[in-house]
Amino acid sequence: MSKGTNPMHPRHTKLLDLICQNGRMAVTELSAALGVSEVTIRKDLNMLAHQGLLKREHGYACMVSSDDIGHHLSFHYENKRRIAERAARCVQPGETVMIESGSCCTLLAEELCARGRHTTIITNSAFIANFVRKISGTRIILLGGSYQNESQVMVGPLVG
């Protein structure tokens, strides 16, 4: 999945479901279960790990810490994605939206950014600000200051 532009590939969803059910799985087990090469599984796991949805270990993949939002994102991902897409359709270009922390809220922020409608997102979540920082066209205000994509810092106080 490229961030904010396409839904997750069905194989990625199945892969996350398997790891969620088992806690930790070998690349070889995942390859056999999904009927694709180990090379494909490794690429998928690297992409999902980069998104914070799972953790890579040598030859294995496992869930991230249960208090990590990436852990929560990986559960029922496609359902959360559909909710986020539907909610994003309610936001008009140029509007300002306040989004609290949470996995579904993270996907909403990503969807709003991907739509490129010059939306302003106000959030209390540094995770959300960091998650969407590479998607241009959206202003992110992290409570306490304005989040700068380039330097990943807050600048405050907010004036204007």
N, C-alpha and C positions, 0 to 999 in steps of 0.2 A: 504494500500500500504506500503510495506516495502521500505524504502528510497533507490532509485536508482536501485532496482532489478526487480520490476514488475510494469506494468502499473496500474493506479488507477482502482479499482473495478468500474464497471459501476454504481453501486448504489451510490458510493461516488460522482461521476460526477453529477448524477441526484440530489443528496442532495445539492451539491454546487450550481447547477443551480437554485434550488428552493429558496435557501437562497439569492442568488444574485438578483433574481426577486422580492423577498418580503422584503429584508432587514433584517428581523427578523422573526423567526418561532419557535413555541413551539415544543418540543419533540413529543408531542401527534399528532400534525398536520403532522409532518414529518413521523411519524410511519404510520399514515393512508394513506398519499400520496404515500408512497413507499411500503406499504404492508408488513412491517417487524415489529418485536416487538420493544417496546420502549427501551429495554435493548440493542438490536442491534444498534438502532439509537444512544443511548448514547455512546456506544463503538466507533462507526463511528465518532461522533462529537468530542470525546476526541482525537482520532487519528488525525483528521483534524486540530483541535485546536493546538495540539502539533507541527504540521508542519507549523503552522502560517497561515493557509488558512481561518480560521474563528475564532470567539471569542465565548466562552461559557459563558452563564449566567445561573442562577438557572432556570432550566426547559426550557431554550431557547438556540438558537444559532443565532448569527448575524454576519454580515460582519465585518472584521477588518477595521480600519480607511482607508479611500480612498487613503491616501498618503503612506500607508504601502504596501510593495512589495507583501506580502501575499495576499492582496486584489486583486492585478493584477494577481497573480498566479492562483487564483480561477476562473477567467474568461477564458472560452474556454480552460480549462486545457488539455483535450485530444489532441486538435489540437497542442497546444504548445509542449506537450510531443512527438508527432510524429515528429515535426520539429526538436526537440532536438535530438531524436534518429537518424534521417537521417543525421544531421550535425555531430554527434559523429562518424558515420561510415567513415567520411572523415579524421579523425585523426588517425594517425598510432601510434603504441606503442612507447613510449619514446619521443614523440614530445612535444613541448611546445606550448601552446595556450594562447592567450590573450583574456580575456572575460570581457566585460564591464557589468555594472549593467543592470538589467531588468529581467522580469519574464521568458521569453523564454531562456535568457542567463543563468539564475539560473538552469533551467532544463537541459540545455546543460552541465553545470558544473557537475551536479549530475550524468548525464548519463556517462560522461567521467570517473568520479570516480568509478562508478559501474562496468565499463568494466575492471577495474583492470589492466590497461596496463602501469602503471608507467608514466603517463602523468604528465607534470608540467603545472599548471594553474596559469597564472598571471592575477590578477584582481584588479580593483580599488574599489571593492564592499566588504565591511565588511560583508554584509548580505550573499553574496555568500560564502565567506570563512567560515562563521559560519554554513551555511546551509549544507555544504558538509564535515564539519570537522570530523564527526564520521565515514566516509567511508575511509578505509585505502587504501594505494597503490598509492595515488596521492600527489604530492607536491603542496602546495598552496603558492603562493607568493602574498601577499597583498602589493600593491605599498606603499612604505615607509618602508618595512621590510618583513621578512619571517614569515608566520603565523604558529604558533606551535599548533598542534591539542590538545595536552594534557593540556596546560595552557591557551589556547585561547588568546594569546598575540602576538604582533608583536615584532620581534627581528630585529634590523638593526644596521648598514647599511648592505645591501646585498653584500657579497663578493663572487666572483667566477664567 
